[in-house]
Amino acid sequence: MERQTDDVVDTKLHEAVKQSLKNGPNWNSFASTVQTEIEKILKKKGLINIKTEKKPVPSDTIELINNLISEYMDRMEYKLTNSMFKKELGTELKTNGDRKQMTSLLCLEDSDETLKLPLLTVLITMFKNKDGDNKKPFEI
């Protein structure tokens, strides 16, 4: 009976620690660090082959696309995914999600309505609604 109680306490403690980490401000950094360390161990043991060659410098268009994707993930709270995305890019994002700079590059002007949405969502919505079928400009 005592062993069963210990297991329940251990499970509850494990869940409490896990939730505390996930809800804390350092979760993405922690998860990213753990993944990096696991990759190092697996690479050292020859269990995975991670390419480490330097990636070519992306064109301005690719850089803008990367920024749009990153801003979307950030706004949708895909923090860990965004952290890993930035890591895999192998280079710092030039605008680093600077919305004003991205809207300028896209020749767009934000409104109260568009500011509520990630720019990628705004662009897709604009293209979906460009046929002029009387939809609201940013209806999703």
DSSP file with accessible surface (Angstrom, degrees, kcal/mol):
  #  RESIDUE AA STRUCTURE BP1 BP2  ACC     N-H-->O    O-->H-N    N-H-->O    O-->H-N    TCO  KAPPA ALPHA  PHI   PSI    X-CA   Y-CA   Z-CA
    1    1 A M     >        0   0  178      0, 0.0     4,-1.9     0, 0.0     5,-0.1   0.000 360.0 360.0 360.0 -41.1    0.0    0.0    0.0
    2    2 A E  H  >  +     0   0  151      1,-0.2     4,-2.3     2,-0.2     5,-0.2   0.896 360.0  53.0 -64.5 -38.3    2.8    2.4    0.9
    3    3 A R  H  > S+     0   0  160      1,-0.2     4,-2.2     2,-0.2    -1,-0.2   0.908 107.6  51.3 -62.7 -41.5    4.6    1.8   -2.5
    4    4 A Q  H  > S+     0   0  129      2,-0.2     4,-2.0     1,-0.2    -1,-0.2   0.912 109.7  49.7 -64.2 -41.0    1.3    2.6   -4.3
    5    5 A T  H  X S+     0   0   70     -4,-1.9     4,-2.5     1,-0.2    -2,-0.2   0.915 109.6  51.8 -63.6 -41.9    1.0    5.9   -2.3
    6    6 A D  H  X S+     0   0   68     -4,-2.3     4,-2.8     1,-0.2    -1,-0.2   0.902 108.5  51.5 -61.7 -40.5    4.7    6.7   -3.2
    7    7 A D  H  X S+     0   0   66     -4,-2.2     4,-2.5     2,-0.2    -1,-0.2   0.905 110.3  48.4 -63.1 -41.7    4.0    6.2   -6.9
    8    8 A V  H  X S+     0   0   70     -4,-2.0     4,-2.7     2,-0.2     5,-0.2   0.935 113.0  47.5 -64.0 -45.0    1.0    8.5   -6.8
    9    9 A V  H  X S+     0   0   80     -4,-2.5     4,-2.8     1,-0.2     5,-0.2   0.931 112.4  49.8 -62.5 -44.2    3.0   11.2   -5.0
   10   10 A D  H  X S+     0   0   88     -4,-2.8     4,-2.8     2,-0.2    -1,-0.2   0.915 111.6  48.6 -60.8 -43.4    5.9   10.8   -7.5
   11   11 A T  H  X S+     0   0   85     -4,-2.5     4,-2.5     2,-0.2    -2,-0.2   0.929 113.3  46.4 -63.3 -45.1    3.5   11.1  -10.4
   12   12 A K  H  X S+     0   0  149     -4,-2.7     4,-2.4     2,-0.2    -2,-0.2   0.907 113.7  48.7 -65.0 -40.3    1.8   14.2   -9.0
   13   13 A L  H  X S+     0   0  104     -4,-2.8     4,-2.7    -5,-0.2     5,-0.3   0.933 110.6  51.2 -64.5 -44.1    5.2   15.7   -8.2
   14   14 A H  H  X S+     0   0  114     -4,-2.8     4,-2.5    -5,-0.2    -2,-0.2   0.927 112.2  46.4 -58.0 -47.1    6.4   14.9  -11.7
   15   15 A E  H  X S+     0   0   81     -4,-2.5     4,-2.7     2,-0.2     5,-0.2   0.895 111.5  51.6 -64.2 -39.9    3.3   16.6  -13.2
   16   16 A A  H  X S+     0   0   59     -4,-2.4     4,-2.4     2,-0.2    -2,-0.2   0.926 112.3  45.5 -64.1 -43.3    3.7   19.6  -11.0
   17   17 A V  H  X S+     0   0   79     -4,-2.7     4,-2.5     2,-0.2     5,-0.2   0.932 113.0  50.9 -65.0 -43.5    7.3   20.1  -11.9
   18   18 A K  H  X S+     0   0   75     -4,-2.5     4,-2.6    -5,-0.3    -2,-0.2   0.938 112.5  45.4 -60.4 -46.2    6.5   19.6  -15.6
   19   19 A Q  H  X S+     0   0   84     -4,-2.7     4,-2.5     1,-0.2    -1,-0.2   0.895 110.9  53.8 -65.6 -39.0    3.7   22.2  -15.5
   20   20 A S  H  X S+     0   0   85     -4,-2.4     4,-0.9    -5,-0.2    -1,-0.2   0.923 111.7  45.1 -61.7 -43.3    5.8   24.6  -13.6
   21   21 A L  H >< S+     0   0   69     -4,-2.5     3,-0.5     1,-0.2     6,-0.2   0.937 114.2  48.3 -65.2 -46.9    8.5   24.4  -16.2
   22   22 A K  H 3< S+     0   0   97     -4,-2.6    -2,-0.2     1,-0.2    -1,-0.2   0.867 114.9  44.8 -63.8 -36.3    6.1   24.7  -19.1
   23   23 A N  H 3< S+     0   0  127     -4,-2.5    -1,-0.2    -5,-0.2    -2,-0.2   0.609  97.4  95.3 -84.3 -11.8    4.3   27.7  -17.6
   24   24 A G  S X< S-     0   0   27     -4,-0.9     3,-1.2    -3,-0.5    -3,-0.0  -0.314  86.2-113.7 -78.3 164.2    7.6   29.4  -16.7
   25   25 A P  T 3  S+     0   0  128      0, 0.0     4,-0.2     0, 0.0     3,-0.2   0.662 111.3  55.9 -72.1 -14.0    9.3   32.1  -18.8
   26   26 A N  T 3> S+     0   0  119      1,-0.2     4,-2.7    -5,-0.1     5,-0.2   0.298  71.9 105.2-103.6  10.6   12.3   29.9  -19.5
   27   27 A W  H <> S+     0   0   63     -3,-1.2     4,-3.2    -6,-0.2     5,-0.3   0.932  81.0  47.5 -59.7 -47.6   10.6   26.8  -21.0
   28   28 A N  H  > S+     0   0   45      1,-0.2     4,-2.6     2,-0.2    -1,-0.2   0.923 114.4  46.7 -62.4 -43.5   11.6   27.4  -24.6
   29   29 A S  H  > S+     0   0   75     -4,-0.2     4,-2.5     2,-0.2    -1,-0.2   0.929 114.5  47.9 -62.8 -44.9   15.2   28.1  -23.6
   30   30 A F  H  X S+     0   0   95     -4,-2.7     4,-2.6     2,-0.2    -2,-0.2   0.950 114.0  45.8 -60.5 -49.8   15.2   25.0  -21.5
   31   31 A A  H  X S+     0   0   16     -4,-3.2     4,-2.4     1,-0.2    -2,-0.2   0.903 113.4  49.8 -63.5 -40.7   13.6   22.8  -24.1
   32   32 A S  H  X S+     0   0   19     -4,-2.6     4,-2.5    -5,-0.3    -1,-0.2   0.917 111.3  49.0 -64.4 -42.6   15.9   24.1  -26.8
   33   33 A T  H  X S+     0   0   74     -4,-2.5     4,-2.6    -5,-0.2    -2,-0.2   0.923 110.9  50.0 -63.5 -43.9   19.0   23.5  -24.6
   34   34 A V  H  X S+     0   0   60     -4,-2.6     4,-2.5     2,-0.2     5,-0.2   0.937 111.6  48.6 -60.9 -45.5   17.9   19.9  -23.9
   35   35 A Q  H  X S+     0   0   73     -4,-2.4     4,-2.6     1,-0.2    -2,-0.2   0.925 111.2  50.2 -62.1 -43.1   17.3   19.2  -27.6
   36   36 A T  H  X S+     0   0   36     -4,-2.5     4,-2.2     1,-0.2    -1,-0.2   0.923 111.6  47.8 -60.6 -44.5   20.7   20.6  -28.5
   37   37 A E  H  X S+     0   0   87     -4,-2.6     4,-2.2     2,-0.2    -1,-0.2   0.897 111.3  50.1 -66.2 -39.1   22.4   18.5  -25.8
   38   38 A I  H  X S+     0   0   85     -4,-2.5     4,-2.8     2,-0.2     5,-0.2   0.924 109.7  51.6 -63.9 -42.7   20.6   15.4  -26.9
   39   39 A E  H  X S+     0   0   50     -4,-2.6     4,-2.7     1,-0.2     5,-0.2   0.915 108.8  51.2 -59.5 -42.2   21.6   16.1  -30.5
   40   40 A K  H  X S+     0   0  119     -4,-2.2     4,-2.6     2,-0.2    -1,-0.2   0.923 111.8  46.6 -60.7 -45.5   25.3   16.4  -29.4
   41   41 A I  H  X S+     0   0   92     -4,-2.2     4,-2.1     2,-0.2     6,-0.2   0.944 114.7  46.0 -63.7 -46.9   25.2   13.1  -27.6
   42   42 A L  H  <>S+     0   0   56     -4,-2.8     5,-2.6     1,-0.2     6,-0.9   0.892 114.1  48.9 -65.5 -37.2   23.5   11.3  -30.5
   43   43 A K  H ><5S+     0   0   87     -4,-2.7     3,-1.4    -5,-0.2    -1,-0.2   0.932 109.8  51.4 -66.7 -43.9   25.9   12.8  -33.0
   44   44 A K  H 3<5S+     0   0  192     -4,-2.6    -2,-0.2     1,-0.3    -1,-0.2   0.875 110.7  48.7 -60.6 -37.7   29.0   11.9  -30.9
   45   45 A K  T 3<5S-     0   0  152     -4,-2.1    -1,-0.3    -5,-0.2    -2,-0.2   0.458 115.5-117.7 -82.3  -2.5   27.8    8.3  -30.7
   46   46 A G  T < 5S+     0   0   61     -3,-1.4    -3,-0.2    -4,-0.2    -2,-0.1   0.685  80.3 123.3  76.9  17.2   27.2    8.2  -34.4
   47   47 A L  S   <S+     0   0  118     -5,-2.6     2,-0.3    -6,-0.2    -4,-0.2   0.689  75.7  25.0 -86.2 -20.1   23.5    7.6  -34.1
   48   48 A I        -     0   0   61     -6,-0.9     2,-0.6    -9,-0.1    -2,-0.2  -0.975  67.1-143.3-139.0 157.0   22.5   10.7  -36.1
   49   49 A N        -     0   0  148     -2,-0.3     2,-0.6    -3,-0.1    -6,-0.0  -0.914  19.0-174.1-123.5 102.1   24.3   12.8  -38.8
   50   50 A I        -     0   0   57     -2,-0.6     2,-0.3   -11,-0.1    -2,-0.0  -0.863  25.5-126.4 -99.1 124.4   23.5   16.5  -38.5
   51   51 A K        +     0   0  164     -2,-0.6    -2,-0.0     1,-0.1     0, 0.0  -0.521  27.7 179.3 -69.3 131.8   24.9   18.6  -41.3
   52   52 A T        +     0   0  105     -2,-0.3    -1,-0.1     2,-0.1     3,-0.1   0.323  33.1 126.4-116.9   5.1   27.0   21.4  -39.9
   53   53 A E  S    S-     0   0  130      1,-0.1     2,-0.1     0, 0.0    -2,-0.0  -0.321  72.0 -94.2 -66.5 151.7   28.1   23.2  -43.1
   54   54 A K        -     0   0  184      1,-0.1    -1,-0.1     3,-0.0     3,-0.1  -0.424  40.1-128.2 -67.1 133.6   27.5   26.9  -43.3
   55   55 A K        -     0   0  117     -2,-0.1    -1,-0.1    35,-0.1    34,-0.0  -0.530  29.0 -99.8 -80.8 150.3   24.2   27.7  -45.1
   56   56 A P        -     0   0  117      0, 0.0    -1,-0.1     0, 0.0     0, 0.0  -0.318  45.5 -93.6 -66.1 153.1   24.3   30.2  -47.9
   57   57 A V        -     0   0  125      1,-0.1     2,-0.1    -3,-0.1     6,-0.0  -0.525  48.6-119.8 -66.7 126.3   23.1   33.7  -47.1
   58   58 A P        -     0   0   28      0, 0.0    -1,-0.1     0, 0.0    -3,-0.0  -0.374  24.3-109.4 -70.4 150.7   19.4   33.9  -47.9
   59   59 A S     >  -     0   0   65      1,-0.1     4,-2.7    -2,-0.1     5,-0.2  -0.207  35.9-100.9 -66.9 167.7   18.1   36.3  -50.5
   60   60 A D  H  > S+     0   0  125      1,-0.2     4,-2.3     2,-0.2     5,-0.2   0.879 124.5  52.2 -59.4 -37.2   16.1   39.3  -49.3
   61   61 A T  H  > S+     0   0   96      2,-0.2     4,-2.5     1,-0.2    -1,-0.2   0.939 110.8  45.5 -66.4 -45.6   12.9   37.5  -50.4
   62   62 A I  H  > S+     0   0   77      1,-0.2     4,-2.9     2,-0.2     5,-0.2   0.910 111.5  53.8 -64.6 -39.3   13.8   34.3  -48.4
   63   63 A E  H  X S+     0   0    9     -4,-2.7     4,-2.2     2,-0.2    -1,-0.2   0.924 109.5  47.9 -60.3 -43.3   14.7   36.5  -45.5
   64   64 A L  H  X S+     0   0   29     -4,-2.3     4,-2.6     2,-0.2    -2,-0.2   0.925 111.3  50.3 -64.6 -43.0   11.3   38.2  -45.6
   65   65 A I  H  X S+     0   0   77     -4,-2.5     4,-2.6     1,-0.2     5,-0.2   0.936 110.1  50.4 -60.7 -45.6    9.6   34.8  -45.8
   66   66 A N  H  X S+     0   0   22     -4,-2.9     4,-2.6     1,-0.2    -1,-0.2   0.905 111.1  49.1 -59.8 -40.5   11.5   33.5  -42.8
   67   67 A N  H  X S+     0   0    0     -4,-2.2     4,-2.8    -5,-0.2    -1,-0.2   0.892 110.0  50.7 -66.4 -39.9   10.6   36.6  -40.9
   68   68 A L  H  X S+     0   0   10     -4,-2.6     4,-2.3     2,-0.2    52,-0.4   0.919 112.3  47.0 -63.4 -42.7    6.9   36.3  -41.8
   69   69 A I  H  X S+     0   0   56     -4,-2.6     4,-2.7     2,-0.2    -2,-0.2   0.937 113.9  47.9 -64.4 -44.4    6.9   32.6  -40.6
   70   70 A S  H  X S+     0   0    3     -4,-2.6     4,-2.6    -5,-0.2    -2,-0.2   0.917 111.8  49.0 -63.8 -43.0    8.7   33.5  -37.4
   71   71 A E  H  X S+     0   0   11     -4,-2.8     4,-2.7     2,-0.2     5,-0.2   0.914 111.5  50.9 -64.2 -39.3    6.3   36.4  -36.7
   72   72 A Y  H  X S+     0   0   72     -4,-2.3     4,-2.2    -5,-0.2    -2,-0.2   0.954 111.7  46.3 -61.3 -49.5    3.4   34.1  -37.3
   73   73 A M  H  <>S+     0   0   18     -4,-2.7     5,-3.3     1,-0.2    -2,-0.2   0.897 113.5  49.8 -62.8 -38.6    4.7   31.4  -35.0
   74   74 A D  H ><5S+     0   0   72     -4,-2.6     3,-1.3     3,-0.2    -1,-0.2   0.943 112.5  45.9 -64.5 -46.0    5.5   34.0  -32.3
   75   75 A R  H 3<5S+     0   0   89     -4,-2.7    -1,-0.2     1,-0.3    -2,-0.2   0.828 113.1  49.8 -67.6 -30.5    2.0   35.6  -32.5
   76   76 A M  T 3<5S-     0   0   82     -4,-2.2    -1,-0.3    -5,-0.2    -2,-0.2   0.385 117.6-115.8 -88.4   3.6    0.3   32.1  -32.5
   77   77 A E  T < 5 +     0   0  149     -3,-1.3     2,-1.1    -4,-0.2     3,-0.2   0.791  67.7 144.0  64.5  36.5    2.5   31.2  -29.4
   78   78 A Y     >< +     0   0  111     -5,-3.3     4,-2.7     1,-0.2     5,-0.2  -0.526  19.7 155.7 -92.5  62.2    4.5   28.4  -31.1
   79   79 A K  H  >  +     0   0   78     -2,-1.1     4,-2.4     2,-0.2    -1,-0.2   0.904  65.8  44.1 -63.6 -47.0    7.4   29.6  -29.0
   80   80 A L  H  > S+     0   0   57     -3,-0.2     4,-2.5     2,-0.2     5,-0.2   0.939 115.3  48.9 -66.1 -44.2    9.4   26.4  -29.0
   81   81 A T  H  > S+     0   0   82      1,-0.2     4,-2.7     2,-0.2    -2,-0.2   0.921 112.6  48.7 -60.1 -42.8    8.8   25.7  -32.7
   82   82 A N  H  X S+     0   0    6     -4,-2.7     4,-2.7     2,-0.2     5,-0.2   0.906 109.3  52.7 -64.7 -40.0    9.9   29.3  -33.4
   83   83 A S  H  X S+     0   0   37     -4,-2.4     4,-1.9     1,-0.2    -2,-0.2   0.928 112.8  43.9 -61.0 -44.2   13.0   28.9  -31.3
   84   84 A M  H  X S+     0   0   19     -4,-2.5     4,-2.7     2,-0.2    -2,-0.2   0.887 111.2  55.0 -69.5 -37.1   13.9   25.7  -33.2
   85   85 A F  H  X S+     0   0   46     -4,-2.7     4,-1.6    -5,-0.2    -2,-0.2   0.952 109.4  46.7 -59.2 -48.8   13.1   27.4  -36.6
   86   86 A K  H  X>S+     0   0   78     -4,-2.7     4,-0.8     1,-0.2     5,-0.5   0.898 111.9  51.8 -62.5 -38.5   15.5   30.3  -35.8
   87   87 A K  H ><5S+     0   0   77     -4,-1.9     3,-0.9    -5,-0.2    -1,-0.2   0.924 108.8  49.9 -63.4 -43.4   18.1   27.8  -34.7
   88   88 A E  H 3<5S+     0   0  125     -4,-2.7    -1,-0.2     1,-0.2    -2,-0.2   0.770  97.4  68.6 -69.5 -24.8   17.8   25.8  -37.9
   89   89 A L  H 3<5S-     0   0   26     -4,-1.6    -1,-0.2    -5,-0.2    -2,-0.2   0.844  90.3-149.7 -61.7 -31.9   18.1   28.9  -40.1
   90   90 A G  T <<5 +     0   0   53     -3,-0.9     2,-0.3    -4,-0.8   -35,-0.1   0.602  67.5  69.9  74.3   8.1   21.7   29.2  -38.9
   91   91 A T  S   <S-     0   0   69     -5,-0.5     2,-0.2   -34,-0.0    -1,-0.1  -0.986  89.3 -98.4-150.8 154.4   21.6   33.0  -39.2
   92   92 A E        -     0   0  156     -2,-0.3     2,-0.3    -3,-0.1     3,-0.1  -0.523  41.8-111.0 -73.6 143.8   20.0   35.8  -37.3
   93   93 A L        -     0   0   11     -2,-0.2    -1,-0.1     1,-0.1   -29,-0.0  -0.606  21.7-142.1 -74.2 132.2   16.8   37.2  -38.9
   94   94 A K  S    S+     0   0  128     -2,-0.3    -1,-0.1     1,-0.2   -30,-0.0   0.927 100.1  27.0 -64.3 -47.8   17.5   40.7  -40.2
   95   95 A T  S >  S-     0   0   11    -32,-0.1     3,-1.7    -3,-0.1    -1,-0.2   0.677  90.0-154.0 -88.7 -17.7   14.2   42.3  -39.2
   96   96 A N  T 3  S-     0   0   92      1,-0.3     3,-0.1     2,-0.1    -2,-0.1   0.868  73.9 -45.1  45.7  45.9   13.7   39.8  -36.3
   97   97 A G  T 3  S+     0   0   27      1,-0.2     2,-1.0     2,-0.1    -1,-0.3   0.633  86.8 162.3  79.8  12.8    9.9   40.2  -36.5
   98   98 A D    <>  -     0   0   75     -3,-1.7     4,-2.3     1,-0.2    -1,-0.2  -0.545  22.6-163.8 -69.2 103.3    9.9   44.0  -36.8
   99   99 A R  H  > S+     0   0   31     -2,-1.0     4,-3.1     1,-0.2     5,-0.3   0.883  82.9  54.0 -61.0 -42.3    6.4   44.5  -38.1
  100  100 A K  H  > S+     0   0  171      1,-0.2     4,-2.0     2,-0.2    -1,-0.2   0.922 110.9  46.8 -60.9 -41.7    6.9   48.0  -39.3
  101  101 A Q  H  > S+     0   0   86      2,-0.2     4,-2.4     1,-0.2    -1,-0.2   0.915 113.6  48.2 -67.0 -41.4   10.0   47.0  -41.4
  102  102 A M  H  X S+     0   0    0     -4,-2.3     4,-1.8     2,-0.2    -2,-0.2   0.920 111.0  49.6 -67.0 -42.3    8.1   44.0  -42.8
  103  103 A T  H  <>S+     0   0   14     -4,-3.1     5,-2.9     1,-0.2     4,-0.4   0.900 111.0  51.5 -63.7 -36.2    5.0   46.0  -43.8
  104  104 A S  H ><5S+     0   0   86     -4,-2.0     3,-1.3    -5,-0.3    -2,-0.2   0.934 109.2  49.1 -63.4 -46.0    7.3   48.5  -45.4
  105  105 A L  H 3<5S+     0   0  101     -4,-2.4    -1,-0.2     1,-0.3    -2,-0.2   0.820 114.8  45.8 -62.7 -30.5    9.1   45.8  -47.4
  106  106 A L  T 3<5S-     0   0   47     -4,-1.8    -1,-0.3    -5,-0.2    -2,-0.2   0.415 111.1-122.1 -91.7   0.3    5.7   44.5  -48.5
  107  107 A C  T < 5 +     0   0  118     -3,-1.3     2,-0.3    -4,-0.4    -3,-0.2   0.913  66.6 137.7  56.8  45.2    4.3   48.0  -49.3
  108  108 A L      < -     0   0   36     -5,-2.9     2,-0.4    -6,-0.1    -1,-0.2  -0.840  46.8-146.8-116.3 157.4    1.5   47.5  -46.8
  109  109 A E        -     0   0  186     -2,-0.3     2,-0.1    -3,-0.1     5,-0.1  -0.996  20.9-131.4-122.8 130.4   -0.1   49.7  -44.2
  110  110 A D        -     0   0   50     -2,-0.4     2,-0.3     4,-0.1     3,-0.0  -0.470  21.4-168.1 -77.6 148.7   -1.4   48.3  -41.0
  111  111 A S     >  -     0   0   51     -2,-0.1     4,-2.3     1,-0.0     5,-0.2  -0.751  43.3 -94.1-121.5 175.5   -4.9   49.2  -39.7
  112  112 A D  T  4 S+     0   0  138     -2,-0.3     4,-0.5     1,-0.2    -2,-0.0   0.886 128.1  49.6 -57.2 -35.9   -6.5   48.5  -36.4
  113  113 A E  T >4 S+     0   0  104      1,-0.2     3,-0.9     2,-0.2    -1,-0.2   0.929 112.0  44.5 -70.0 -46.0   -7.9   45.3  -37.9
  114  114 A T  G >4 S+     0   0    3      1,-0.2     3,-1.9     2,-0.2    -2,-0.2   0.810 100.9  68.1 -73.6 -27.7   -4.7   44.0  -39.4
  115  115 A L  G 3< S+     0   0   88     -4,-2.3    -1,-0.2     1,-0.3    -2,-0.2   0.749  92.2  62.5 -63.0 -20.1   -2.6   44.7  -36.3
  116  116 A K  G <  S+     0   0  150     -3,-0.9    -1,-0.3    -4,-0.5    -2,-0.2   0.608 102.8  60.2 -77.7 -12.2   -4.6   42.0  -34.5
  117  117 A L  S <  S-     0   0   33     -3,-1.9     2,-0.0    -4,-0.2   -45,-0.0  -0.840  91.5-100.5-119.6 153.4   -3.2   39.4  -36.9
  118  118 A P     >  -     0   0    7      0, 0.0     4,-2.0     0, 0.0     3,-0.4  -0.395  38.6-118.3 -63.2 147.5    0.1   38.0  -37.9
  119  119 A L  H  > S+     0   0    0      1,-0.2     4,-2.9     2,-0.2     5,-0.2   0.858 113.8  58.7 -59.2 -36.2    1.3   39.5  -41.2
  120  120 A L  H  > S+     0   0   47    -52,-0.4     4,-2.4     1,-0.2    -1,-0.2   0.921 106.7  48.2 -60.3 -40.0    1.3   36.1  -42.9
  121  121 A T  H  > S+     0   0   27     -3,-0.4     4,-2.6     2,-0.2    -1,-0.2   0.909 110.3  51.9 -64.9 -41.7   -2.4   35.8  -42.1
  122  122 A V  H  X S+     0   0    4     -4,-2.0     4,-2.6     2,-0.2    -2,-0.2   0.941 111.0  47.6 -60.5 -47.2   -3.0   39.3  -43.5
  123  123 A L  H  X S+     0   0   28     -4,-2.9     4,-2.2     2,-0.2    -2,-0.2   0.931 113.1  46.8 -61.6 -46.3   -1.3   38.5  -46.7
  124  124 A I  H  X S+     0   0   93     -4,-2.4     4,-2.5     1,-0.2    -1,-0.2   0.924 112.7  50.2 -63.7 -41.3   -3.1   35.2  -47.2
  125  125 A T  H  X S+     0   0    7     -4,-2.6     4,-2.1    -5,-0.2    -1,-0.2   0.909 108.5  52.9 -63.8 -40.5   -6.4   36.8  -46.4
  126  126 A M  H  < S+     0   0   73     -4,-2.6     4,-0.4     1,-0.2    -1,-0.2   0.929 111.8  45.1 -60.4 -44.9   -5.7   39.6  -48.9
  127  127 A F  H >< S+     0   0  135     -4,-2.2     3,-0.8     1,-0.2    -2,-0.2   0.890 112.0  51.7 -68.4 -37.4   -5.0   37.1  -51.7
  128  128 A K  H 3< S+     0   0  130     -4,-2.5     3,-0.4     1,-0.2    -1,-0.2   0.859 116.8  40.0 -65.1 -34.2   -8.0   35.0  -50.8
  129  129 A N  T >< S+     0   0   22     -4,-2.1     3,-1.4    -5,-0.2     4,-0.3   0.339  83.9 101.0 -98.6   7.9  -10.3   38.0  -50.9
  130  130 A K  T <   +     0   0  146     -3,-0.8    -1,-0.2    -4,-0.4    -2,-0.1   0.654  62.7  78.6 -73.3 -10.6   -8.8   39.8  -54.0
  131  131 A D  T 3  S-     0   0  132     -3,-0.4    -1,-0.3    -4,-0.2    -2,-0.1   0.591 101.4-124.6 -73.9  -7.6  -11.6   38.6  -56.3
  132  132 A G    <   +     0   0   58     -3,-1.4    -2,-0.1     1,-0.1    -3,-0.1   0.868  55.2 153.7  71.4  37.8  -13.9   41.3  -54.9
  133  133 A D  S    S-     0   0   84     -4,-0.3    -1,-0.1     1,-0.1    -3,-0.1  -0.013  70.8 -98.3 -91.8  33.2  -16.7   39.0  -53.9
  134  134 A N  S    S+     0   0  163      1,-0.2     2,-0.2    -5,-0.1    -1,-0.1   0.718  74.5 148.0  62.6  25.6  -17.8   41.5  -51.2
  135  135 A K        -     0   0   94     -6,-0.2    -1,-0.2     1,-0.1    -3,-0.0  -0.553  60.8 -92.8 -79.9 156.3  -16.1   39.8  -48.3
  136  136 A K    >   -     0   0  144     -2,-0.2     3,-1.5     1,-0.1    -1,-0.1  -0.433  40.8-113.9 -63.2 145.1  -14.8   41.9  -45.5
  137  137 A P  T 3  S+     0   0   90      0, 0.0    -8,-0.2     0, 0.0    -1,-0.1   0.832 109.7  22.8 -55.8 -34.3  -11.1   42.7  -46.2
  138  138 A F  T 3  S+     0   0   41      2,-0.1     2,-0.3    -9,-0.0   -12,-0.1  -0.055  82.3 144.9-127.5  36.1   -9.7   40.7  -43.3
  139  139 A E    <         0   0  101     -3,-1.5    -4,-0.0   -14,-0.1   -10,-0.0  -0.579 360.0 360.0 -75.1 130.1  -12.5   38.2  -42.6
  140  140 A I              0   0  134     -2,-0.3    -2,-0.1     0, 0.0    -4,-0.0  -0.891 360.0 360.0-115.7 360.0  -11.0   34.9  -41.5
